[in-house]
Amino acid sequence: MSTLTLSKAINSGLRRAMDDDPKVVLLGEDIGKLGGVFRVTDGLQKDFGAHRVIDTPLAEAGIIGTAVGLAYRGYRPVCEIQFDGFIYPGFDQIVSQVAKLHYRTRGAVKMPITIRVPFGGGIGAVEHHSESPEAYFAHTAGLRVISCSNPQDAHLMIRQAIACDDPVLFFEPKRRYWTKADVDESLALDSFPMGSARIAAAGTDATLVAYGPLVQTALDAATAAADEGISLEVIDLRSLSPIDFDTVEASVRRTGRLVVTHEAQQSFGIGAEIAASITERCFYHLEAAPERVTGFDVPYPPAKLEEHYLPDLDRILDAVDRVMGRPNSLSGQGL
């Protein structure tokens, strides 16, 4: 057992995967000698060589295209997209090639590509450095989309992603890179299924669903709600495509209420899919309409305004008040 930050836990997971399989190679901008802008790959080029930890040009389409060729030849490439907003030049390769080749070849060709994407806000960054593009890829058939929220999951899930024969988008909450926790680096890959959600905190009054950077905010909200006698069950989705609806459904059947939160814009997002699907599955168990607490439907704002854009404790608790029929910012009184 080691105490690691989330970024170091990913580094440890990458190292373990590279030790276990010589076909695992890393590609990305400044990931070698520099160790990446967040130092997630620090020391890996030194230990494994420049032929396995490859510094690429600033060309995301080229990075993904090269990974497709490597996957054809039996390698397991891991691509780093330096920041979330830089993924769009590689979007065509991901959606048109990576997601479709397994199906196009009737299963003859596998695409065991992992694409690491630091995502989300909260670090005071400039334009294109704080976006949440996960819904684009969750909407794309043929891709798996996952997001870790803590160091233990970060270590295990990056190993699971690399070992998976499907292409995986691995979204890393960059504002949680410095979160520390104990990590058991000896866990087997099947100790927790990659596509499963986890109950981060048990509760009885309402279900609060989050992923990535907002899981800790959701846990803080559960602590604050407990002071007012409200018991929130917090679910960390972990997998955004596929979504573990069974775990969410079972929770909502117990609590009768659902709040979903994420940093991405509200319209057509992950929260909308969860709200719609759980309403279909749990219509007669719901005591109130599901609520979403998200970013706003505008481009990500300048850093000095991001605290107003990002979902926070107060906005989440206000949504909890709405599903509980308590006074809230919209009604000013109980429903």
Buried (B, 14 or more C-beta within 10 A) or exposed (E): EEEBBBBBBBBBBBBBBBEEEEBBBBBBBBBBEEBBBBBBBBEBBEEBEEEBBBBBEEEBBBBBBBBBEBBEEEBBBBBBBBBBBBBBBBBEBBBEBBBBBBEEEEEEEBBBBBBBBBBBBBBEBEEBBBBBBBBBBBBBEBBBBBBBBBBBBBBBBBBBBBBBEBBBBBBBBBBBBEBEBEBEBEEEBEEBEBBEBBBBBEBEBBBBBBBBBBBBBBBBBBEBBBEEEBBBBBBBBBBBBEBBBEBBBBBBBBBBBBBBBBBBBBEEBBBBBBBEBBBEBBEEBBBBEBBBBBBBEEEBBEBEEBEEBBBBBEBBBBBBBBBBBBBBEEEEEEE
